[in-house]
C-alpha cells in the first residue's frame, strides 16, 4: 500500500514545502513589503521549480487520487441483503432499471451468503438481467432438459467404454438412439453457446481457427459459419464411436482423480452437503462410476460425485477445452453455493465463457493475461519492472497460478467468493452496456473491466515491491507468491486494484489493442 501511495505522498509534500518557500524568502531578503505583482511572479517561479509538472497534470492526478474506492474500509458497506435483493424486483419479477442498481450493489459490497444461489444465476448469465419470473421458469425447464441430455450422453459413453455386459450394451444402444435424436433438437442451442464462448476470447481468435480440426466431439461445423455443413447432425457416428471415446475416456480418468483429491474448504460452507447421508452419497458415487472412495466421508463423497457429473457434462458441451486440471477448483465453490446440479452446470458454463481460455493447450489466453499484468507493472513502477527484467521474470509467469484459478489458492474460501462476485458484476455490467456511459464511470469510480483480476494481481506484486527487489532469482519470487496463501485481504486487494484501474485502465486498453493489431 505504501509503495502505491508514495507518488501521491511525495507530490503533496513537495507542494507543501514549495508553498512555504516564498514567505521565508520574502522575510529574509526584504524589509519592505513587495508589490503584489512581483510577489505573484516570484511565487509562481518557485512553484514551477519545486514541481516542474504542468498544472493540468497535477490537477488530474489529484483528482484521481481523491476518487474513493468502493472497496475502501471507509466506504465499504454490508453485503447485499435478502430484503434489498427482493426490493430490486418489480411485481413481474423483473430487475428494476435493467439491473444497474443491482450490479452496483454487488460490485461494491458482495452478496449475503443466504441469497448467493439466486444472485449468481444472474451474475453468470444463466438468467438475463431483463427477464421476468415467467421467462426464468421457462429457461430453467429448458436448461434442465438440456443438462439431462448431456448426462445421458455421458452415461452412454461410459457404458460403451468399460467392458459392459450385453444387457448394458443393449441399454447403451437405446441411449445412443435417443442421443442422436437429441442432437437434432439441441444443436442450435449448443451451437450458439459454444460459438458465443469462442467469440468472447478475442485474443484467441487466430489460434481457435487453427485448432478447429482438432475438435473431436463437436465437429468443425460448430465453430464455422458454413451453413451447408451446419445442416449435418451435431454428432456424427464416426466421432462418437472412434474419436470421442479416446478423449472422453482420458478426461474421465483425470476428472475422477481430481474429484477425489478436491479440498474440503467448501464443506463448512455448504450446509446441504454436510447433511447428506452415506447411503445417498454412495448411490450418487456409483451412478457416476466413482471408485476408491472409502476414505471419504459422506459430504466429501457427495461433492466429488457432483464434480464428476458436471465436469463430464462440460467436457461434452465444450470439447475443444474438454477437461484440464484446475477446472475443478473453479467448479467447487459453485457446487457449494448452488444445490441443483443443472443450475450449477449452467452457472459453470457462464463462468467458463470468460475463463475457458485459461485452459487452452496453446496457453494463448494465459499468456495474454500475463502480458497485461506485465504492462500494468511496467506502467506503474519502471524500477520494479527493470528488476524483473534482470531476473528474466518480466513475463510475470510467477503469478501463473493466480491467473489460472483466479486466486482460489491464495484467498480463503469466503474471500474467493467475494472476489469472484465483484469480477462477475463487472463482466455482467459490460455485457449489459452499463460501463460504457460516462455517468456510470463517474458514479462507480473505476470503470467496469473484464480484467479486474489482473489489476488485483498487479497490485499485489506492486505491494510486495520491497520484498521482491531483494530476490535474485525467479524461484524465490514464485516461492514468495505461493507463501501468500491465507495472508491476503480481498478488500484491500480490490482497493489497491481500484487505484490502478482509475489511473491506467485506458492506457492498458490502448496498449493491448495495439499489440493485437500488430
N, C-alpha and C positions, 0 to 999 in steps of 0.2 A: 504493500500500500504506500509506504514512504517513497519508494522509487517512482511510483506512478504520479505522486503529487509533488515531486521535487521541483519540476519545472515551474509549477504554479507558485510554490513557496519562494523560489529564488526570484521570480518576477515580482511578487508582492514586496519582498524585502528590498529589491532594487528600487522599486518605486518609492517606498517609504524613506530610504536613505537619500534618494535624489530630491525629494521634496524638502528635506531638512537642510540641504546644502545652501540654497540661496540665502536663507535668513542668516546663517552663521557667517557667510561671506560678506554680506552687507554690513553686519555689525562690526566686523573686524577691519574692514578696509575703508569704511566711510563713516564720518561723524555726523554728516548732514543727511537728511532723508533724500534718496534719489528720486528722480522723476518717475511717474507711473509707466511711461513708455519704455524707459531704459531698464526698469525692473522686470517688465514682462519679457523683453528681449533676452535679458540675462537668464531668467528662469527657464525660458524655452530652450536656450542653448545648453543649459545644464541638464535638462531632462533628456535631450537628444543624445548628449554624451553618455549619460548614465544608462540609457536604454535606447539603443540605436534603431530598434524596430519601429515600423511606421505606426501611427496612432490607430489606423483602421485594424491592423492585425492584432494589436493589443486588445482593442475592444472586443473583437471577435473571440479571442482566446478567453478573455474574462467572462464573456457571455456563456461560452461553452462550459467553463469550469463551474459556473453558478447553476447550471442545469441540474436539478436534483434527480438522482436516480430513483425509480420506483422501488428499487430493492435496497435502498439505504436503510439503516436501522431507524432513522428518524421518521421516514415516510412509510415504512412497511406496515401493513395492517393485517388483520386476521384473514385467514383464507376464506374463499367463497363459501358461505354457509348454506345449509339446506333451505332456509327461509329466503335468502337472497336469490338462490337458484330458482325457486318456484316463482318468485316475483318477476323474473325476467321473461316469462311467457305470457302470451295473450290467451284469451279464452279458447282459441282454436288450437292452442298448444304450439304456437309459433314464437320463436325468439323475437323480442322487440328490436327495432332498428337494425334488422339484418344480422344481429349477433354482435354488433360493435361493442356495446357496453359489456356484454358477457366476456368477450375476448380481452378487453382491457382489464377487467377484474381478475381474470385468471392469470394474465400476463404479469400483473404487479403483485399478486399475493398467493397464487396457488389455489388448491381446492381442498375442502374439508374431506377427510377420508371416507366419510359415510356416503358421499354422493359421487365419488370418483368413477364408479362403474357406469353411471349415467352420463357424466360430463365427458368422459374420454371418447364415447361414441361420436360426439360432435367434434371434439378436437382432432380426432383421427380420420374424419371424413366418412365414417360409416353412415351418419345422418347429415344431410345438408343443413346448413345454418338457417335456411329459409323454409324448411319443411314443417308441415303441420303434424299433429298427433296421428291423424288418419294415414297420412303419407308414410310416416315412420313405421306404422304397423304393417303396411303393405311391403315396405322394404325389408322389414325384419323377417316376414314369412318367406319372401323370395330368397333372401340370403341364407336362411336356414336350409331351404331346399337345395340350394347350390352347394352348401357345405356338406350336406348328407350325400350328394352325388360324388363329391370328391372322396369322401370316406369309403363309399362303395368301391371306387376305383382302387384305393389303397389296399383294401382287403382282397380284391380280386388279384392284384399283382402279388400280394404277399402269399396267397394260397398257391398261385402258379409257380412260385419260386422256392417253395420249401419242401419238395418231395411229397406232395399231397397224396392222399388216398383217392381211389376212383370216385367215392362219394363226394369228396371235397372238390375234385376236378369238375364233376358234373355241376355242382353248385357254382363253381367259378365260371363255367361256360355260360350258365344262365345269367350270372352277373355281367359277363362280358357282353352279352346281347343288350342288356339294359344299359351298360356302359356306352356302347356305340350309339344307342338311341339317345342317351343323354347328351352326347356330343353335339347332335344336331340342334338340340333345343337350347343348349347353354353356350354355344360357340360365340355368339355375338357379344354376350356379356363378358366372357373371359377375354375375348379378343380386345375389347375396349379397355378393360382394366390393365391388361399386360402392356398394351401399346402406351397407355397413359403413364404407366410406371417407367417405361423406357424413355419416354419423352421428357419426364421430369429430370432425368440425368443428362443435362445438356452437355456436360463435359465429356460424356462417354459416347456421344453420337457416332463418331467415326469408328470407334472400336466395336460398337454394337453392330454396325453394318458388316464389319469384318467377321464377326462371330456368328452371324445368322445361321450358317450351315452347320454349326456345332450344336444347335438346339435339337434335342433328341426326343422330347415328348411332345412339346408344341412345335409343329413343323414350321418351316420358314415363312409360310403364308401368314402366320400370326404377326410377324414382325415386318411384313411388307404391305404395300398398297396395291398389289396386283389383284384386281377384282376377279379375274378368271381363276387364279389359284385359290382365292378365298371361297370359291364355291365348293371346294372339296371338303370332306369331313375333317373336323379338327384333329382327330386322332386316326391315322391310317393303321391298318392291321400290321403292317411291317414294323412300324415304330413300336407298337405295343408289344408284339411278340419278340422282337430282337433287341433293338437299341434301347428301349425304355427300361427293360428288365435289368440290363447291366448297370446303368447309372443309378436306378432306383434302389437296387439291392445294396449298392455301396452307400448310398445316403442312409438307408435303413440301419445299417450297422453302426455308422457314426452317430446317428441320432440317438440310438439306444445307449451307446456308451456315454454320451454327453448327458442324457436324461438321468441316468443312474448316478452321475457324479455332480449333478446340479447342487448348488449350495442351498442351505436351509434358512437364509436370511428372511425369506418371504413367509416362513411358517408361522411366526408370531404375528404377522400382519394379516394373513388370510384366515379369518375365523371360520369360514366354511370348510376349508381343508382340514383344519385341526379337529373337526367333529366327524370326519369320515371314519366309518367302521372298517375294520380289517377285511371283512368279507367283501364289502363294496370295492375297496382298493384293490384287492387281489382279482376280483372279477374284471375290473377295468384293465388291469395289467395283462391278464390273459387274453382279453379281447384284442389287444394290440401286439400280442406275441412277445411281451417283455419277459426276459429271463434273468436268472441270477439276482433276484431282488430280495432274498430272505433277510438280508441285513438291514433293510429299510423299514422304518416304522410306517404305519398306515398313511399318515398325512403326506410323507415324502414319496411314498409309492404312488399314491393317487396323483400327486403333482407330476411325477416322472411319466406316468401313463398319459396324462393330458399333453405333456410336452411332445411325446412321441406322436400322438394322434394329429396334433395341429401342425407340427413341423413336417410330417409326411405329407399332409394335405397341401401345405405351402410348396413343398418340393414339386408336386404335380402341377400346382397352379402356376408356378413361375420356374419352369425347368431350366431356363438359362442360368439362374442362380442355384436352383436346387437346394442343397443344404451345405453350409460351411460352419465350422466351429466358431462360436461367438454368437450365432443367431439365437441359441437357447438362452444366453444372457439377456437378450433383448425381450424375449417372449416371457420369461419367468415373472417379471413384475406385472405384465398384463394379465397373466393367469391368476396372480394373487389378488387382483382388483376385480376382474370380470369373471363371474361364476359360470355363465353359459358358454359352452365351447364354440358355438357358431358365432357369437358376438366377439369372443376373444380372437377367433381366427380372422374375422374381417377387420378388427382393430389392428391386428398384426400386419395384415395386408396394407392398411393405411400407413402404418409406421414404416413399413419396408419400401413404400413408394419413394421415400426420401433416403432411407438407409440402405437400400439394396446395392447401391454402387460400392458400399464398403466391402462387399463380399464377391466382387468380380475377380476372376482368376488373374486378369491382367493388372489388377490393383490400380486402374486408372482413376477411379473415384477417390481412393485413399490418397494417392499422390497429389491429386488436385487440391484436396483439403490441407495436406501438409504444406503445399506451396502457399496457400493463403495464410496459414499460421506464420510461416516464414516471412511473408510480406508484411504482416502486421508488426512483428517484432522488429524487422528492419526499419519500418517507417517510424516506429515509436522510439527505439533505442539502438542507434547505429553502433554504439560501443559494445553492447552485448552481442549484437549480430556479428561484429568483427571477431569477437572471441569465439563464437560458434563456428565461424569460417575457419579460424585457425585450428579448431579441433575436427574439421571436416564434418560438422554437425549442423550446418546451416539449412539442411533439408528438413530438420526437425523430426527426424524419424524416431527420436526418443519419446515422442508423445503418441506414437502409433497406437498403443493400446487405448489411450483416452479417446482417440478418434473412432477407433473400430467399434467399441462397445459403449461409447458416449458416457464416460465417467462411471460406468456401472461398478468398476472395481475400486475406484478411488473414493467414492462417496458412500455414505450409509444408505441403506435401502430406502428409507423415507426421504432423504435428501435427493436421491436419484429421481424419485417420482416428482419432487418439486421442480427439479431442473428440467425434466422432460416435459412437464406441463407448460412451463414458460416457453420452451422451444416450440412445442406444438401450437401454442397460442399464436406465436409469431408466424409460423408457417400457415396456419389457418387464416390469419389476417391477410397475408399475402395472397392466398388463394381467393379470398373474398374481395380483394382490391382495397382493403382498409388502409394499408400502408402507403398508398400512392397519393393520398391527399395531403397537402401542406398542413391543413388543420390537424390531422391525426398525428403528423410528425411532431408538431409543437406540443400537443397535449400529451403524447406518450414519450416525450423527450427523445430518446434514441429511436430511430425508425425501426419498424419490424424488419428482421433479416433472416434469411434461410440459414445463415452461418453464425448464429449466436453462440453455438457450441464452440466454434473455432476462436471467437473473440474471448470466450471464457478460458480456453486452453492457453491462448497467448497471454492473457492477463496473469494466469498462474505462473507461467515461465518468467514473465517480467517481475513478478513479485519475488521470485527466487533469484533475482539477478546476482546479488552479492554472494550467494552460495555457489551458484553455477560458475561464476568467474574464478572461483578457487580451484575448480576441477581442471584436470589436464587430459581427460580422455572422455570419449563418448560413453563408455561403460559406466563411468562414475555418474554421469548425468542420468542415464537410464535407471541406475540404482536409486538415485535421488527421487526420480519420478515415481518409482514403484513404492518407495517408502512413504509417500504422501497418503496412502490409503488410510481412511478413518480419521485424518487430521484436518480435513477441509471443511469450511463452512460455505454452503451453496449460495447463501445470500450475499456474503462478502465477495464471493467469486463473481456473481452476477453484477454486483455494484461496481467492481473493477472493470468488468466487461462493458458495462454501460458507458463508462468514460471513453473506452477505445472505440465503441460504435459511434458515439457522438462526434469524435474528432477525426476518425479515419475511415468511416464506412464508405463515403463517396469516393475517396481516393483508392481504396482497395477494390471497389467495384470497377472503377475505371481501369486499374492495372490488370485485373482478371479478364476484363473484356478484351483488352489489347492482346494479352497472351493467348487467348482463344482464337483471335483473328489472325495471328501470325502463322 
